[in-house]
Amino acid sequence: MLGWYIDEIVVYLARRLLWFLRERRSEKWPKTEGQLLSARDNDSIYPVAEVVYAFNVDGSRRTSTDERPFFWRKSARNYAATAKATEQLVVRFDPSDPTNSIARDRDQIYRRSTQREYLMR
């Protein structure tokens, strides 16, 4: 049983590290507006929240899926439920390969805070 817990922790940490590196790599990528198409938690053995979104680059509409790893299934479910409340997203894309994109949480939080400041004026 202890081996199963260690396996869960190692897999979670590896997936989280890969997600972190992907976020870091995308910091300098250009941003564009995107639309949330769906958000849900999956039923795999390792909890993941899947966020599906669409965005336009150079007049071409693209669709992508982000999979965010979680340790607890309830956390993935809560994240997906919160994401469903967002219609518009900020999407970053790789200019050399626009099929490679990400909807980073930091960009969404910044967007909401600037909108809030605008509404308070």
Biopython code that builds the backbone (N, CA, C, O; Angstrom):
import numpy as np
from Bio.PDB.StructureBuilder import StructureBuilder

atoms = [
    (1, "MET", "N", (0.819, -1.203, 0.000)),
    (1, "MET", "CA", (0.000, 0.000, 0.000)),
    (1, "MET", "C", (0.861, 1.266, 0.000)),
    (1, "MET", "O", (0.530, 2.253, -0.658)),
    (2, "LEU", "N", (1.968, 1.225, 0.745)),
    (2, "LEU", "CA", (2.863, 2.369, 0.789)),
    (2, "LEU", "C", (3.436, 2.657, -0.600)),
    (2, "LEU", "O", (3.610, 3.814, -0.981)),
    (3, "GLY", "N", (3.728, 1.590, -1.351)),
    (3, "GLY", "CA", (4.248, 1.754, -2.704)),
    (3, "GLY", "C", (3.277, 2.494, -3.598)),
    (3, "GLY", "O", (3.694, 3.275, -4.453)),
    (4, "TRP", "N", (1.975, 2.256, -3.411)),
    (4, "TRP", "CA", (0.955, 2.936, -4.219)),
    (4, "TRP", "C", (0.966, 4.440, -3.934)),
    (4, "TRP", "O", (0.867, 5.246, -4.860)),
    (5, "TYR", "N", (1.084, 4.820, -2.663)),
    (5, "TYR", "CA", (1.130, 6.239, -2.314)),
    (5, "TYR", "C", (2.380, 6.911, -2.878)),
    (5, "TYR", "O", (2.325, 8.036, -3.374)),
    (6, "ILE", "N", (3.496, 6.210, -2.793)),
    (6, "ILE", "CA", (4.732, 6.770, -3.343)),
    (6, "ILE", "C", (4.584, 6.949, -4.847)),
    (6, "ILE", "O", (5.002, 7.970, -5.394)),
    (7, "ASP", "N", (3.998, 5.971, -5.517)),
    (7, "ASP", "CA", (3.750, 6.070, -6.960)),
    (7, "ASP", "C", (2.882, 7.285, -7.268)),
    (7, "ASP", "O", (3.186, 8.034, -8.197)),
    (8, "GLU", "N", (1.823, 7.495, -6.521)),
    (8, "GLU", "CA", (0.930, 8.643, -6.723)),
    (8, "GLU", "C", (1.684, 9.961, -6.571)),
    (8, "GLU", "O", (1.515, 10.877, -7.376)),
    (9, "ILE", "N", (2.500, 10.051, -5.554)),
    (9, "ILE", "CA", (3.244, 11.281, -5.288)),
    (9, "ILE", "C", (4.268, 11.538, -6.390)),
    (9, "ILE", "O", (4.394, 12.668, -6.864)),
    (10, "VAL", "N", (4.993, 10.515, -6.798)),
    (10, "VAL", "CA", (6.015, 10.674, -7.831)),
    (10, "VAL", "C", (5.372, 11.087, -9.153)),
    (10, "VAL", "O", (5.861, 12.000, -9.818)),
    (11, "VAL", "N", (4.294, 10.432, -9.534)),
    (11, "VAL", "CA", (3.614, 10.772, -10.792)),
    (11, "VAL", "C", (3.077, 12.196, -10.735)),
    (11, "VAL", "O", (3.236, 12.955, -11.691)),
    (12, "TYR", "N", (2.444, 12.567, -9.624)),
    (12, "TYR", "CA", (1.920, 13.927, -9.491)),
    (12, "TYR", "C", (3.040, 14.956, -9.610)),
    (12, "TYR", "O", (2.904, 15.931, -10.350)),
    (13, "LEU", "N", (4.140, 14.754, -8.893)),
    (13, "LEU", "CA", (5.245, 15.712, -8.927)),
    (13, "LEU", "C", (5.860, 15.815, -10.320)),
    (13, "LEU", "O", (6.211, 16.911, -10.758)),
    (14, "ALA", "N", (5.992, 14.704, -11.011)),
    (14, "ALA", "CA", (6.541, 14.735, -12.371)),
    (14, "ALA", "C", (5.606, 15.491, -13.311)),
    (14, "ALA", "O", (6.061, 16.315, -14.105)),
    (15, "ARG", "N", (4.311, 15.221, -13.228)),
    (15, "ARG", "CA", (3.349, 15.911, -14.093)),
    (15, "ARG", "C", (3.285, 17.398, -13.769)),
    (15, "ARG", "O", (3.160, 18.226, -14.671)),
    (16, "ARG", "N", (3.370, 17.735, -12.503)),
    (16, "ARG", "CA", (3.333, 19.140, -12.093)),
    (16, "ARG", "C", (4.595, 19.876, -12.563)),
    (16, "ARG", "O", (4.520, 21.028, -12.989)),
    (17, "LEU", "N", (5.741, 19.213, -12.485)),
    (17, "LEU", "CA", (6.983, 19.811, -12.958)),
    (17, "LEU", "C", (6.902, 20.077, -14.465)),
    (17, "LEU", "O", (7.302, 21.149, -14.919)),
    (18, "LEU", "N", (6.399, 19.133, -15.233)),
    (18, "LEU", "CA", (6.244, 19.334, -16.674)),
    (18, "LEU", "C", (5.304, 20.501, -16.964)),
    (18, "LEU", "O", (5.556, 21.293, -17.872)),
    (19, "TRP", "N", (4.218, 20.607, -16.190)),
    (19, "TRP", "CA", (3.281, 21.724, -16.367)),
    (19, "TRP", "C", (3.978, 23.046, -16.049)),
    (19, "TRP", "O", (3.819, 24.022, -16.782)),
    (20, "PHE", "N", (4.743, 23.084, -14.968)),
    (20, "PHE", "CA", (5.463, 24.296, -14.582)),
    (20, "PHE", "C", (6.449, 24.720, -15.681)),
    (20, "PHE", "O", (6.517, 25.897, -16.034)),
    (21, "LEU", "N", (7.201, 23.771, -16.214)),
    (21, "LEU", "CA", (8.159, 24.082, -17.278)),
    (21, "LEU", "C", (7.446, 24.590, -18.533)),
    (21, "LEU", "O", (7.948, 25.484, -19.214)),
    (22, "ARG", "N", (6.302, 24.034, -18.831)),
    (22, "ARG", "CA", (5.522, 24.495, -19.988)),
    (22, "ARG", "C", (5.045, 25.935, -19.776)),
    (22, "ARG", "O", (5.086, 26.747, -20.701)),
    (23, "GLU", "N", (4.598, 26.246, -18.570)),
    (23, "GLU", "CA", (4.181, 27.616, -18.266)),
    (23, "GLU", "C", (5.353, 28.584, -18.397)),
    (23, "GLU", "O", (5.205, 29.666, -18.965)),
    (24, "ARG", "N", (6.499, 28.206, -17.881)),
    (24, "ARG", "CA", (7.683, 29.067, -17.968)),
    (24, "ARG", "C", (8.098, 29.306, -19.414)),
    (24, "ARG", "O", (8.425, 30.428, -19.800)),
    (25, "ARG", "N", (8.081, 28.245, -20.203)),
    (25, "ARG", "CA", (8.482, 28.357, -21.605)),
    (25, "ARG", "C", (7.564, 29.300, -22.376)),
    (25, "ARG", "O", (7.999, 29.938, -23.335)),
    (26, "SER", "N", (6.317, 29.394, -21.971)),
    (26, "SER", "CA", (5.330, 30.188, -22.708)),
    (26, "SER", "C", (5.268, 31.657, -22.276)),
    (26, "SER", "O", (4.486, 32.420, -22.844)),
    (27, "GLU", "N", (6.058, 32.070, -21.299)),
    (27, "GLU", "CA", (5.975, 33.439, -20.783)),
    (27, "GLU", "C", (6.160, 34.508, -21.844)),
    (27, "GLU", "O", (5.521, 35.558, -21.772)),
    (28, "LYS", "N", (6.998, 34.275, -22.807)),
    (28, "LYS", "CA", (7.301, 35.276, -23.837)),
    (28, "LYS", "C", (6.447, 35.124, -25.097)),
    (28, "LYS", "O", (6.566, 35.924, -26.026)),
    (29, "TRP", "N", (5.599, 34.116, -25.134)),
    (29, "TRP", "CA", (4.743, 33.912, -26.306)),
    (29, "TRP", "C", (3.705, 35.020, -26.393)),
    (29, "TRP", "O", (3.301, 35.564, -25.365)),
    (30, "PRO", "N", (3.265, 35.365, -27.601)),
    (30, "PRO", "CA", (2.210, 36.379, -27.738)),
    (30, "PRO", "C", (0.876, 35.878, -27.172)),
    (30, "PRO", "O", (0.631, 34.676, -27.068)),
    (31, "LYS", "N", (0.029, 36.842, -26.813)),
    (31, "LYS", "CA", (-1.299, 36.531, -26.254)),
    (31, "LYS", "C", (-2.380, 36.841, -27.274)),
    (31, "LYS", "O", (-2.218, 37.704, -28.138)),
    (32, "THR", "N", (-3.476, 36.127, -27.156)),
    (32, "THR", "CA", (-4.657, 36.394, -27.963)),
    (32, "THR", "C", (-5.891, 36.033, -27.141)),
    (32, "THR", "O", (-5.794, 35.340, -26.128)),
    (33, "GLU", "N", (-7.040, 36.505, -27.585)),
    (33, "GLU", "CA", (-8.296, 36.163, -26.915)),
    (33, "GLU", "C", (-8.716, 34.751, -27.298)),
    (33, "GLU", "O", (-8.548, 34.329, -28.442)),
    (34, "GLY", "N", (-9.252, 34.044, -26.351)),
    (34, "GLY", "CA", (-9.753, 32.693, -26.600)),
    (34, "GLY", "C", (-11.119, 32.523, -25.978)),
    (34, "GLY", "O", (-11.532, 33.326, -25.140)),
    (35, "GLN", "N", (-11.818, 31.487, -26.381)),
    (35, "GLN", "CA", (-13.140, 31.175, -25.837)),
    (35, "GLN", "C", (-13.099, 29.784, -25.218)),
    (35, "GLN", "O", (-12.612, 28.833, -25.829)),
    (36, "LEU", "N", (-13.609, 29.680, -24.019)),
    (36, "LEU", "CA", (-13.706, 28.386, -23.350)),
    (36, "LEU", "C", (-14.779, 27.556, -24.038)),
    (36, "LEU", "O", (-15.902, 28.026, -24.221)),
    (37, "LEU", "N", (-14.449, 26.338, -24.417)),
    (37, "LEU", "CA", (-15.423, 25.438, -25.022)),
    (37, "LEU", "C", (-15.961, 24.443, -24.005)),
    (37, "LEU", "O", (-17.156, 24.147, -24.001)),
    (38, "SER", "N", (-15.090, 23.923, -23.140)),
    (38, "SER", "CA", (-15.535, 23.013, -22.094)),
    (38, "SER", "C", (-14.454, 22.885, -21.027)),
    (38, "SER", "O", (-13.282, 23.177, -21.265)),
    (39, "ALA", "N", (-14.870, 22.448, -19.865)),
    (39, "ALA", "CA", (-13.950, 22.171, -18.765)),
    (39, "ALA", "C", (-14.544, 21.027, -17.959)),
    (39, "ALA", "O", (-15.723, 21.045, -17.605)),
    (40, "ARG", "N", (-13.714, 20.035, -17.674)),
    (40, "ARG", "CA", (-14.194, 18.896, -16.902)),
    (40, "ARG", "C", (-13.022, 18.183, -16.257)),
    (40, "ARG", "O", (-11.876, 18.345, -16.677)),
    (41, "ASP", "N", (-13.311, 17.400, -15.245)),
    (41, "ASP", "CA", (-12.276, 16.536, -14.691)),
    (41, "ASP", "C", (-12.419, 15.182, -15.376)),
    (41, "ASP", "O", (-13.525, 14.761, -15.714)),
    (42, "ASN", "N", (-11.309, 14.515, -15.575)),
    (42, "ASN", "CA", (-11.391, 13.224, -16.243)),
    (42, "ASN", "C", (-11.438, 12.098, -15.228)),
    (42, "ASN", "O", (-11.234, 12.318, -14.034)),
    (43, "ASP", "N", (-11.700, 10.918, -15.696)),
    (43, "ASP", "CA", (-11.858, 9.774, -14.799)),
    (43, "ASP", "C", (-10.638, 8.858, -14.787)),
    (43, "ASP", "O", (-10.752, 7.674, -14.468)),
    (44, "SER", "N", (-9.476, 9.400, -15.131)),
    (44, "SER", "CA", (-8.281, 8.562, -15.133)),
    (44, "SER", "C", (-7.823, 8.311, -13.698)),
    (44, "SER", "O", (-8.335, 8.913, -12.755)),
    (45, "ILE", "N", (-6.876, 7.434, -13.556)),
    (45, "ILE", "CA", (-6.367, 7.102, -12.226)),
    (45, "ILE", "C", (-5.652, 8.299, -11.591)),
    (45, "ILE", "O", (-5.640, 8.440, -10.368)),
    (46, "TYR", "N", (-5.060, 9.157, -12.422)),
    (46, "TYR", "CA", (-4.398, 10.364, -11.939)),
    (46, "TYR", "C", (-5.279, 11.562, -12.264)),
    (46, "TYR", "O", (-5.520, 11.837, -13.439)),
    (47, "PRO", "N", (-5.768, 12.283, -11.257)),
    (47, "PRO", "CA", (-6.729, 13.378, -11.487)),
    (47, "PRO", "C", (-6.174, 14.490, -12.376)),
    (47, "PRO", "O", (-5.055, 14.966, -12.188)),
    (48, "VAL", "N", (-6.987, 14.881, -13.339)),
    (48, "VAL", "CA", (-6.638, 15.930, -14.290)),
    (48, "VAL", "C", (-7.888, 16.744, -14.587)),
    (48, "VAL", "O", (-8.981, 16.193, -14.713)),
    (49, "ALA", "N", (-7.720, 18.055, -14.697)),
    (49, "ALA", "CA", (-8.794, 18.919, -15.188)),
    (49, "ALA", "C", (-8.471, 19.262, -16.631)),
    (49, "ALA", "O", (-7.387, 19.766, -16.925)),
    (50, "GLU", "N", (-9.403, 18.995, -17.530)),
    (50, "GLU", "CA", (-9.211, 19.289, -18.948)),
    (50, "GLU", "C", (-9.962, 20.562, -19.309)),
    (50, "GLU", "O", (-11.164, 20.675, -19.070)),
    (51, "VAL", "N", (-9.247, 21.512, -19.882)),
    (51, "VAL", "CA", (-9.837, 22.773, -20.326)),
    (51, "VAL", "C", (-9.665, 22.830, -21.844)),
    (51, "VAL", "O", (-8.542, 22.823, -22.348)),
    (52, "VAL", "N", (-10.778, 22.885, -22.561)),
    (52, "VAL", "CA", (-10.756, 22.943, -24.021)),
    (52, "VAL", "C", (-11.139, 24.360, -24.434)),
    (52, "VAL", "O", (-12.134, 24.903, -23.954)),
    (53, "TYR", "N", (-10.354, 24.954, -25.320)),
    (53, "TYR", "CA", (-10.602, 26.330, -25.724)),
    (53, "TYR", "C", (-10.293, 26.501, -27.211)),
    (53, "TYR", "O", (-9.608, 25.681, -27.823)),
    (54, "ALA", "N", (-10.811, 27.578, -27.765)),
    (54, "ALA", "CA", (-10.567, 27.937, -29.165)),
    (54, "ALA", "C", (-9.987, 29.340, -29.201)),
    (54, "ALA", "O", (-10.261, 30.160, -28.324)),
    (55, "PHE", "N", (-9.180, 29.609, -30.226)),
    (55, "PHE", "CA", (-8.592, 30.934, -30.400)),
    (55, "PHE", "C", (-8.250, 31.120, -31.869)),
    (55, "PHE", "O", (-8.160, 30.152, -32.624)),
    (56, "ASN", "N", (-8.059, 32.378, -32.266)),
    (56, "ASN", "CA", (-7.722, 32.698, -33.656)),
    (56, "ASN", "C", (-6.287, 33.187, -33.750)),
    (56, "ASN", "O", (-5.838, 34.003, -32.945)),
    (57, "VAL", "N", (-5.575, 32.674, -34.748)),
    (57, "VAL", "CA", (-4.216, 33.110, -35.053)),
    (57, "VAL", "C", (-4.109, 33.244, -36.567)),
    (57, "VAL", "O", (-4.368, 32.293, -37.304)),
    (58, "ASP", "N", (-3.725, 34.437, -37.025)),
    (58, "ASP", "CA", (-3.553, 34.699, -38.457)),
    (58, "ASP", "C", (-4.807, 34.323, -39.255)),
    (58, "ASP", "O", (-4.709, 33.760, -40.345)),
    (59, "GLY", "N", (-5.961, 34.634, -38.715)),
    (59, "GLY", "CA", (-7.218, 34.362, -39.403)),
    (59, "GLY", "C", (-7.659, 32.910, -39.381)),
    (59, "GLY", "O", (-8.651, 32.555, -40.017)),
    (60, "SER", "N", (-6.943, 32.073, -38.663)),
    (60, "SER", "CA", (-7.274, 30.651, -38.587)),
    (60, "SER", "C", (-7.731, 30.305, -37.172)),
    (60, "SER", "O", (-7.064, 30.650, -36.197)),
    (61, "ARG", "N", (-8.863, 29.628, -37.066)),
    (61, "ARG", "CA", (-9.384, 29.226, -35.755)),
    (61, "ARG", "C", (-8.727, 27.913, -35.339)),
    (61, "ARG", "O", (-8.669, 26.956, -36.111)),
    (62, "ARG", "N", (-8.241, 27.892, -34.120)),
    (62, "ARG", "CA", (-7.578, 26.704, -33.587)),
    (62, "ARG", "C", (-8.249, 26.283, -32.290)),
    (62, "ARG", "O", (-8.814, 27.105, -31.568)),
    (63, "THR", "N", (-8.179, 25.003, -32.010)),
    (63, "THR", "CA", (-8.730, 24.448, -30.779)),
    (63, "THR", "C", (-7.625, 23.694, -30.064)),
    (63, "THR", "O", (-6.813, 23.016, -30.694)),
    (64, "SER", "N", (-7.598, 23.815, -28.748)),
    (64, "SER", "CA", (-6.560, 23.138, -27.975)),
    (64, "SER", "C", (-7.121, 22.676, -26.637)),
    (64, "SER", "O", (-8.170, 23.145, -26.195)),
    (65, "THR", "N", (-6.420, 21.762, -26.008)),
    (65, "THR", "CA", (-6.802, 21.237, -24.697)),
    (65, "THR", "C", (-5.620, 21.348, -23.749)),
    (65, "THR", "O", (-4.511, 20.919, -24.067)),
    (66, "ASP", "N", (-5.865, 21.922, -22.592)),
    (66, "ASP", "CA", (-4.874, 21.930, -21.517)),
    (66, "ASP", "C", (-5.308, 20.901, -20.490)),
    (66, "ASP", "O", (-6.485, 20.808, -20.143)),
    (67, "GLU", "N", (-4.355, 20.140, -20.016)),
    (67, "GLU", "CA", (-4.619, 19.182, -18.946)),
    (67, "GLU", "C", (-3.800, 19.590, -17.738)),
    (67, "GLU", "O", (-2.570, 19.553, -17.765)),
    (68, "ARG", "N", (-4.493, 19.981, -16.674)),
    (68, "ARG", "CA", (-3.807, 20.396, -15.455)),
    (68, "ARG", "C", (-3.843, 19.257, -14.438)),
    (68, "ARG", "O", (-4.914, 18.758, -14.094)),
    (69, "PRO", "N", (-2.669, 18.851, -13.960)),
    (69, "PRO", "CA", (-2.624, 17.736, -13.003)),
    (69, "PRO", "C", (-2.992, 18.187, -11.589)),
    (69, "PRO", "O", (-2.685, 19.303, -11.169)),
    (70, "PHE", "N", (-3.647, 17.299, -10.883)),
    (70, "PHE", "CA", (-4.008, 17.524, -9.484)),
    (70, "PHE", "C", (-3.716, 16.263, -8.692)),
    (70, "PHE", "O", (-3.687, 15.165, -9.247)),
    (71, "PHE", "N", (-3.501, 16.421, -7.402)),
    (71, "PHE", "CA", (-3.281, 15.256, -6.548)),
    (71, "PHE", "C", (-4.607, 14.657, -6.106)),
    (71, "PHE", "O", (-4.745, 13.436, -6.027)),
    (72, "TRP", "N", (-5.578, 15.507, -5.819)),
    (72, "TRP", "CA", (-6.887, 15.056, -5.351)),
    (72, "TRP", "C", (-7.926, 15.235, -6.452)),
    (72, "TRP", "O", (-7.948, 16.266, -7.124)),
    (73, "ARG", "N", (-8.771, 14.256, -6.635)),
    (73, "ARG", "CA", (-9.827, 14.314, -7.651)),
    (73, "ARG", "C", (-10.789, 15.480, -7.382)),
    (73, "ARG", "O", (-11.249, 16.132, -8.319)),
    (74, "LYS", "N", (-11.089, 15.739, -6.114)),
    (74, "LYS", "CA", (-11.989, 16.840, -5.775)),
    (74, "LYS", "C", (-11.410, 18.180, -6.227)),
    (74, "LYS", "O", (-12.153, 19.057, -6.667)),
    (75, "SER", "N", (-10.102, 18.344, -6.123)),
    (75, "SER", "CA", (-9.463, 19.583, -6.570)),
    (75, "SER", "C", (-9.609, 19.751, -8.075)),
    (75, "SER", "O", (-9.874, 20.855, -8.549)),
    (76, "ALA", "N", (-9.441, 18.677, -8.829)),
    (76, "ALA", "CA", (-9.618, 18.741, -10.285)),
    (76, "ALA", "C", (-11.065, 19.089, -10.627)),
    (76, "ALA", "O", (-11.323, 19.881, -11.533)),
    (77, "ARG", "N", (-11.996, 18.497, -9.905)),
    (77, "ARG", "CA", (-13.417, 18.767, -10.136)),
    (77, "ARG", "C", (-13.745, 20.236, -9.831)),
    (77, "ARG", "O", (-14.470, 20.880, -10.589)),
    (78, "ASN", "N", (-13.214, 20.762, -8.727)),
    (78, "ASN", "CA", (-13.454, 22.158, -8.361)),
    (78, "ASN", "C", (-12.833, 23.115, -9.375)),
    (78, "ASN", "O", (-13.438, 24.128, -9.727)),
    (79, "TYR", "N", (-11.643, 22.800, -9.837)),
    (79, "TYR", "CA", (-10.984, 23.644, -10.841)),
    (79, "TYR", "C", (-11.822, 23.689, -12.114)),
    (79, "TYR", "O", (-12.043, 24.762, -12.675)),
    (80, "ALA", "N", (-12.285, 22.538, -12.567)),
    (80, "ALA", "CA", (-13.098, 22.486, -13.787)),
    (80, "ALA", "C", (-14.393, 23.280, -13.606)),
    (80, "ALA", "O", (-14.820, 23.980, -14.524)),
    (81, "ALA", "N", (-15.013, 23.178, -12.444)),
    (81, "ALA", "CA", (-16.253, 23.918, -12.188)),
    (81, "ALA", "C", (-16.000, 25.420, -12.197)),
    (81, "ALA", "O", (-16.814, 26.179, -12.721)),
    (82, "THR", "N", (-14.895, 25.853, -11.631)),
    (82, "THR", "CA", (-14.547, 27.273, -11.629)),
    (82, "THR", "C", (-14.236, 27.756, -13.044)),
    (82, "THR", "O", (-14.642, 28.850, -13.437)),
    (83, "ALA", "N", (-13.518, 26.942, -13.799)),
    (83, "ALA", "CA", (-13.158, 27.319, -15.176)),
    (83, "ALA", "C", (-14.403, 27.473, -16.043)),
    (83, "ALA", "O", (-14.417, 28.309, -16.946)),
    (84, "LYS", "N", (-15.441, 26.692, -15.792)),
    (84, "LYS", "CA", (-16.671, 26.766, -16.592)),
    (84, "LYS", "C", (-17.339, 28.136, -16.504)),
    (84, "LYS", "O", (-18.091, 28.526, -17.396)),
    (85, "ALA", "N", (-17.059, 28.860, -15.425)),
    (85, "ALA", "CA", (-17.673, 30.175, -15.235)),
    (85, "ALA", "C", (-17.016, 31.247, -16.105)),
    (85, "ALA", "O", (-17.504, 32.375, -16.168)),
    (86, "THR", "N", (-15.925, 30.908, -16.769)),
    (86, "THR", "CA", (-15.189, 31.858, -17.599)),
    (86, "THR", "C", (-15.502, 31.597, -19.062)),
    (86, "THR", "O", (-15.332, 30.480, -19.551)),
    (87, "GLU", "N", (-15.958, 32.627, -19.757)),
    (87, "GLU", "CA", (-16.235, 32.460, -21.186)),
    (87, "GLU", "C", (-15.033, 32.841, -22.033)),
    (87, "GLU", "O", (-14.691, 32.141, -22.985)),
    (88, "GLN", "N", (-14.394, 33.947, -21.688)),
    (88, "GLN", "CA", (-13.244, 34.440, -22.447)),
    (88, "GLN", "C", (-11.961, 34.095, -21.706)),
    (88, "GLN", "O", (-11.896, 34.173, -20.479)),
    (89, "LEU", "N", (-10.943, 33.713, -22.466)),
    (89, "LEU", "CA", (-9.645, 33.371, -21.902)),
    (89, "LEU", "C", (-8.538, 34.148, -22.598)),
    (89, "LEU", "O", (-8.689, 34.589, -23.737)),
    (90, "VAL", "N", (-7.448, 34.304, -21.909)),
    (90, "VAL", "CA", (-6.226, 34.789, -22.532)),
    (90, "VAL", "C", (-5.433, 33.540, -22.890)),
    (90, "VAL", "O", (-5.154, 32.705, -22.030)),
    (91, "VAL", "N", (-5.073, 33.418, -24.158)),
    (91, "VAL", "CA", (-4.343, 32.246, -24.641)),
    (91, "VAL", "C", (-2.981, 32.706, -25.147)),
    (91, "VAL", "O", (-2.886, 33.693, -25.877)),
    (92, "ARG", "N", (-1.942, 32.000, -24.765)),
    (92, "ARG", "CA", (-0.605, 32.244, -25.313)),
    (92, "ARG", "C", (-0.315, 31.126, -26.306)),
    (92, "ARG", "O", (-0.678, 29.970, -26.086)),
    (93, "PHE", "N", (0.356, 31.495, -27.417)),
    (93, "PHE", "CA", (0.666, 30.495, -28.434)),
    (93, "PHE", "C", (2.097, 30.668, -28.912)),
    (93, "PHE", "O", (2.639, 31.773, -28.913)),
    (94, "ASP", "N", (2.688, 29.580, -29.311)),
    (94, "ASP", "CA", (4.044, 29.578, -29.833)),
    (94, "ASP", "C", (4.012, 30.157, -31.246)),
    (94, "ASP", "O", (3.371, 29.571, -32.119)),
    (95, "PRO", "N", (4.680, 31.288, -31.505)),
    (95, "PRO", "CA", (4.615, 31.899, -32.828)),
    (95, "PRO", "C", (5.190, 31.021, -33.940)),
    (95, "PRO", "O", (4.785, 31.140, -35.096)),
    (96, "SER", "N", (6.129, 30.145, -33.597)),
    (96, "SER", "CA", (6.694, 29.260, -34.615)),
    (96, "SER", "C", (5.824, 28.026, -34.843)),
    (96, "SER", "O", (5.967, 27.349, -35.862)),
    (97, "ASP", "N", (4.927, 27.728, -33.906)),
    (97, "ASP", "CA", (4.016, 26.588, -34.030)),
    (97, "ASP", "C", (2.726, 26.903, -33.278)),
    (97, "ASP", "O", (2.577, 26.496, -32.125)),
    (98, "PRO", "N", (1.782, 27.625, -33.911)),
    (98, "PRO", "CA", (0.562, 28.046, -33.211)),
    (98, "PRO", "C", (-0.312, 26.895, -32.694)),
    (98, "PRO", "O", (-1.239, 27.129, -31.918)),
    (99, "THR", "N", (-0.028, 25.665, -33.113)),
    (99, "THR", "CA", (-0.783, 24.545, -32.545)),
    (99, "THR", "C", (-0.368, 24.292, -31.101)),
    (99, "THR", "O", (-1.072, 23.593, -30.372)),
    (100, "ASN", "N", (0.757, 24.847, -30.681)),
    (100, "ASN", "CA", (1.238, 24.728, -29.312)),
    (100, "ASN", "C", (0.788, 25.972, -28.547)),
    (100, "ASN", "O", (1.296, 27.069, -28.779)),
    (101, "SER", "N", (-0.161, 25.795, -27.642)),
    (101, "SER", "CA", (-0.724, 26.940, -26.918)),
    (101, "SER", "C", (-1.008, 26.555, -25.476)),
    (101, "SER", "O", (-0.956, 25.386, -25.093)),
    (102, "ILE", "N", (-1.312, 27.589, -24.687)),
    (102, "ILE", "CA", (-1.611, 27.374, -23.272)),
    (102, "ILE", "C", (-2.499, 28.513, -22.770)),
    (102, "ILE", "O", (-2.345, 29.659, -23.194)),
    (103, "ALA", "N", (-3.409, 28.200, -21.883)),
    (103, "ALA", "CA", (-4.236, 29.200, -21.201)),
    (103, "ALA", "C", (-3.773, 29.213, -19.746)),
    (103, "ALA", "O", (-4.304, 28.483, -18.909)),
    (104, "ARG", "N", (-2.784, 30.046, -19.456)),
    (104, "ARG", "CA", (-2.150, 30.068, -18.139)),
    (104, "ARG", "C", (-3.059, 30.717, -17.097)),
    (104, "ARG", "O", (-3.735, 31.707, -17.376)),
    (105, "ASP", "N", (-3.065, 30.152, -15.912)),
    (105, "ASP", "CA", (-3.871, 30.717, -14.824)),
    (105, "ASP", "C", (-3.442, 32.138, -14.494)),
    (105, "ASP", "O", (-4.290, 32.990, -14.225)),
    (106, "ARG", "N", (-2.140, 32.409, -14.509)),
    (106, "ARG", "CA", (-1.647, 33.762, -14.184)),
    (106, "ARG", "C", (-2.221, 34.811, -15.122)),
    (106, "ARG", "O", (-2.558, 35.913, -14.688)),
    (107, "ASP", "N", (-2.334, 34.482, -16.396)),
    (107, "ASP", "CA", (-2.903, 35.443, -17.348)),
    (107, "ASP", "C", (-4.378, 35.694, -17.058)),
    (107, "ASP", "O", (-4.853, 36.820, -17.211)),
    (108, "GLN", "N", (-5.096, 34.674, -16.649)),
    (108, "GLN", "CA", (-6.524, 34.828, -16.368)),
    (108, "GLN", "C", (-6.726, 35.673, -15.113)),
    (108, "GLN", "O", (-7.620, 36.519, -15.074)),
    (109, "ILE", "N", (-5.911, 35.453, -14.098)),
    (109, "ILE", "CA", (-6.028, 36.222, -12.854)),
    (109, "ILE", "C", (-5.713, 37.683, -13.118)),
    (109, "ILE", "O", (-6.414, 38.566, -12.624)),
    (110, "TYR", "N", (-4.657, 37.951, -13.897)),
    (110, "TYR", "CA", (-4.303, 39.328, -14.233)),
    (110, "TYR", "C", (-5.438, 39.991, -15.000)),
    (110, "TYR", "O", (-5.777, 41.147, -14.747)),
    (111, "ARG", "N", (-6.017, 39.261, -15.928)),
    (111, "ARG", "CA", (-7.109, 39.814, -16.734)),
    (111, "ARG", "C", (-8.297, 40.196, -15.849)),
    (111, "ARG", "O", (-8.865, 41.278, -15.995)),
    (112, "ARG", "N", (-8.661, 39.309, -14.940)),
    (112, "ARG", "CA", (-9.792, 39.596, -14.053)),
    (112, "ARG", "C", (-9.505, 40.798, -13.165)),
    (112, "ARG", "O", (-10.400, 41.605, -12.916)),
    (113, "SER", "N", (-8.268, 40.934, -12.679)),
    (113, "SER", "CA", (-7.949, 42.055, -11.790)),
    (113, "SER", "C", (-7.979, 43.379, -12.554)),
    (113, "SER", "O", (-8.427, 44.384, -12.004)),
    (114, "THR", "N", (-7.515, 43.409, -13.806)),
    (114, "THR", "CA", (-7.563, 44.654, -14.573)),
    (114, "THR", "C", (-8.993, 44.995, -14.951)),
    (114, "THR", "O", (-9.347, 46.173, -14.990)),
    (115, "GLN", "N", (-9.817, 44.011, -15.229)),
    (115, "GLN", "CA", (-11.225, 44.278, -15.509)),
    (115, "GLN", "C", (-11.902, 44.843, -14.272)),
    (115, "GLN", "O", (-12.713, 45.763, -14.375)),
    (116, "ARG", "N", (-11.579, 44.308, -13.118)),
    (116, "ARG", "CA", (-12.174, 44.779, -11.882)),
    (116, "ARG", "C", (-11.788, 46.228, -11.621)),
    (116, "ARG", "O", (-12.628, 47.027, -11.207)),
    (117, "GLU", "N", (-10.516, 46.578, -11.861)),
    (117, "GLU", "CA", (-10.079, 47.963, -11.683)),
    (117, "GLU", "C", (-10.820, 48.886, -12.630)),
    (117, "GLU", "O", (-11.223, 49.981, -12.238)),
    (118, "TYR", "N", (-11.004, 48.465, -13.854)),
    (118, "TYR", "CA", (-11.721, 49.261, -14.845)),
    (118, "TYR", "C", (-13.171, 49.483, -14.413)),
    (118, "TYR", "O", (-13.708, 50.582, -14.553)),
    (119, "LEU", "N", (-13.790, 48.442, -13.894)),
    (119, "LEU", "CA", (-15.191, 48.563, -13.480)),
    (119, "LEU", "C", (-15.352, 49.446, -12.240)),
    (119, "LEU", "O", (-16.413, 50.036, -12.031)),
    (120, "MET", "N", (-14.315, 49.537, -11.428)),
    (120, "MET", "CA", (-14.400, 50.319, -10.196)),
    (120, "MET", "C", (-14.199, 51.805, -10.449)),
    (120, "MET", "O", (-14.502, 52.609, -9.567)),
    (121, "ARG", "N", (-13.708, 52.200, -11.601)),
    (121, "ARG", "CA", (-13.476, 53.622, -11.915)),
    (121, "ARG", "C", (-14.756, 54.341, -12.174)),
    (121, "ARG", "O", (-14.745, 55.541, -12.452)),
]
sb = StructureBuilder()
sb.init_structure("model")
sb.init_model(0)
sb.init_chain("A")
sb.init_seg("    ")
for serial, (resi, resn, name, xyz) in enumerate(atoms, 1):
    if name == "N":
        sb.init_residue(resn, " ", resi, " ")
    sb.init_atom(name, np.array(xyz, "f"), 0.0, 1.0, " ", f" {name:<3s}", serial, name[0])
structure = sb.get_structure()
